[in-house]
Amino acid sequence: MSAPSTPCADRLLAWFKRYRRALPWRGPWGGKRDPYRVWLSEIMLQQTQAATVVPRYEAFLDRWPTVDALARAHEREVLDAWAGLGYYRRARNLHRAAQVIVTAWSGRFPGSVKELESLPGVGAYTAAAIAALAFGVRTVAVDGNVARVLARVFAIPTPAGRSSRRLQAIGADLAPEALPGEFAEALIELGALVCRPREPRCGICPWQSACEAFRTGRTADFPVSVSRKRPAVRYSVAFRLTNRRGEVLLRRQSDPGPFQGMLVLPATPWAATRPSPAAVQAAEPQAPAWHRVAGVVEHGLTHLTLRTEIRAGATTRDPAPGEIWHPGRDDDQRLPAYTRKLLAHGADPEPAAAVR
Ligand code: SF4
């Protein structure tokens, strides 16, 4: 069996030019890219599929076409526009970073990886992506897709998490002087469309002749995996309080956490064990009676699994400051997915048990 050749940037670029997906944040081939648009798309694409991002990205740009416009927005407006994309910390950081760019950088994006990393919410991956795509820096952004491609091509024997520096250095070495942005994007696209986690499409891969895992028939062995830690579980009891019109009481979450600033049902604080009756009583809004809704709603975040029981009650009172009556529709995209899930579950309860 002959040794593989070196992965060729030109071959990858030719493949990408022909097959790349038309996405609104991609400009004409080799053209200059607006760092604001690159940054926005990269933040939205963290943890969210491209198909979900496309309409939200376009609506966001219609509303805030420049970094100055975004910096002037109210944080609550930005959070509301973000609803449905999840991971709201991204939206808060986006807004803060826009203000930093306007105040500390006179409205111009910094262009180096190090400077970009100083912005709120911009980590090593996003900084490298903006530097390569918008400023033509010879670097690559190593996400899961790129790590998988490089781990297979070079048969890297360590898990991606422990070899991120090496992967970054290998990728940057491969990046060409011309079109480094297209190259960085091509690597991501190759991982997403061809070098897939389970069945890689080696038969159509532009780097097949350079791929050690393919040559040795061990594509399933790379990237080397680590045993994954199971996400921690957190418990809460949420209160579905309705008025005579069937509207549901929601409040803005003021506590720090994944839903800070978002509309949620009143609830006990998150705890590592099921809340005690005393904790439930301390958190429940005033109502003549509460009924337990059967079942538990489970919602997964990156490092947490949230398990929520629901209590249902009715009231005639007015909302307090920070609270609203909401129609209770679980298809309201302005609400976080977690709140929509609770509304859907609570609206169609199995026979409920009286709490008291
Ligand atoms: S040849 Fe197969 S395993 Fe190697 S990079 Fe291409 S798709 Fe991935």
Residues whose N, C-alpha, C, O or C-beta is under 5 A from the ligand:
A	BS01	SF4	V149 R152 V194 C195 P200 R201 C202 C205 W207 Q208 C211 A213 F214 T219
